[in-house]
Amino acid sequence: MRIDLHAHSSVSDGTDSPAELVANARSIRQEGFAGFKMKIGKPDLAEDVDRVAAVREAVGPGYPIMV
């Protein structure tokens, strides 16, 4: 039986810059993990939207992003 596992960074406290998130997400995807989990919850919603959008652009439309 095969179970797909979703990778996430448990060391992130949500302060990663968009560039750091993009690098991490690309690395996770290249390693073959089935998805990427990131923390959101910035005081400014637009900042969270920008961070998620940057990761989405980096990993493509079909790759799962968990928030």
N, C-alpha and C positions, 0 to 999 in steps of 0.2 A: 504494500500500500504506500502511496506517496501523498505527503501532506505539504502543501505550499506554506512556507513561513514568511512572515512580513518582518523586515528588518527595521529597527528604529534605534535611535541614539538615546540611550538612557542617561548620558552625561550632559545633554543639552538642557539648559535652564530657560530656553526661549530667547536668549540674548544674541544668538547667532545672526550675523549679517546675511542679507540675501546671497552674497557671494559665497559665504561659508556653507549655507544651506544647499546651494546649487552644487558646489563641489562634493559635499557629502552625499547628496541624492544621486549624482552621476556615479560616484564610486560604488554606492550600494547597488545600483542597477547593473553596473558592469560586473560586479561580483556574482550576479545571478539571483539576487533576492527578488521576491515577488511583489514588493511594494516598499514604500517609504513613509515613515511616520515622523511628523514634525509637530512641535508645540506652537500653539498660537495663544493669543490673549493679551496682546499689546494694548495699552490704553487708547491708542489711536487705531481704529479699525482699518483705516487706509493703509497703515503700515503692515498689518497682517495680510491684507489683500495683495499688496505688492510682493510680499515674501512668498505667498502661495503661488502667485502668478509667475514669479521667477523660477520656482521649482517646476511648475507645470511646463513652462517653455523648455526647460533643460531636459526633462525626462520624456516629454512627448505626451500626446493625448490618451494613449491607452494604458499608461502605467499608473497603478493605484497610488494615490497620496492619501494618507490618513492624518487627520488633524484632531 
